[in-house]
Amino acid sequence: MKKHWNYLINSCIFLIYFLFLIFTILFNQLFGWFLVILFTLYIAFSWLSLSRRLSKIELVLIVPALVYRDNSITINLLIAESQALTLFVPRLTLHFPEEFLPKTQTFLLVSKKEQQLSITWTPRKRGMFETLPVQFIAYDYLGLFRKSKLKKITFKTTVLPNNILPEARILTHFLTSRQQKNNFLSSQNLAGIREHRQGDSLKQIDWKRSAYYQQWLSREYEPTVQQSKLTLCFWGTPTNFEKMLDLYFSFLSFYDQKIYPNQLIFAEQKYNGTHPSPAFFAQLHAMEDFLQQPSMVEHSTKEILLFVPELSPTVHAQVSTWKREAVNVTLIYYENNELFLQDDNEQKFPIKKLS
């Protein structure tokens, strides 16, 4: 659309020029011929300059290597010093795609000093990007002629799923609290007695010593280092795929990374391990076969936290299979666009009401 508009404006200018030229030829006035020659030289000079110099202007975009979907970031852009600033292109306008604000930026190229501006980018799609299409429009000194060109600018970055969903923070807090309550077992070795602190479990209180010393005292246990038996499973069916992937990735961001649970990601691409790469999440796509079921490689798995976009009969069948193998399964899924948690007793709770 911009290109057609530029053609229309240039065509109108040429039409006025030819009308003035015909008028001068018919009446053969000396001053008219002087203006025609002057205007002809200006047109030729401007047109050739815009066409030649526009191809030499270089734009540099400074963008982070990793960004997150739906998270706004600031990008610095500047005109490169090499062959960029020229007296023949005093004004340059850049038009960016819809995800950028502002979508139009203007440089006044009146000196050789490097110029820098900032724009805001809110990525809407995941993926690995190499270039960015930018529309260049250059104007002559009088603003009569304009020349446009679409350029592919180097734009190397990886867009990952959203990592700051509030539902993921609520879910992480709930599961961490539940896990902490299960950590105080009688088999743990006693390290000593200390004053009771806010946040300590009631199971830690030493009631006899508290009554004797007339103050609340709690047992402190030796820390036990053990490998986590929790497996995080993402089952990427097409319905609500992007929403559930955002939730899963946000949960990983909030979850305690010291534990490094095993991850089973089952979509068009498969993964089983503890450290999926950013490129894997950026290029992950929903599975096409609805009837495929994930298989567990680790037989020592005792607990699964399953993220699935919808609770389908196929999911029910797989969960039943895991339960027959004495595996506790907690499900996170969408139902009528609302996020639910279903524990191993098959009781479901809306995520927003968890505390």
Secondary structure, DSSP 8 states (H G I E B T S, - for coil): -HHHHHHHHHHHHHHHHHHHHHHHHHHT-HHHHHHHHHHHHHHHHHHHHHHHHHTT--EEEE--SEEETT--EEEEEEE-STTT--TT--EEEEE--TTEESSEEEEE--SSS--EEEEEE---S-EEEEEEEEEEEEE-TTS--EEEEEEEEEEEEEEE-----HHHHHHHHHHHHHHHHTS--TTS-EEEEEE--TT--GGGB-HHHHHHHTS-EEEEE--------EEEEEE--STTHHHHHHHHHHHHHHS-TTT--EEEEESSSEEEES---HHHHHT----S-TT-------TT--EEEEE-SS--HHHHHHHHHHHHTT-EEEEEEEETTEEEEE-TTS-EEEGGG--
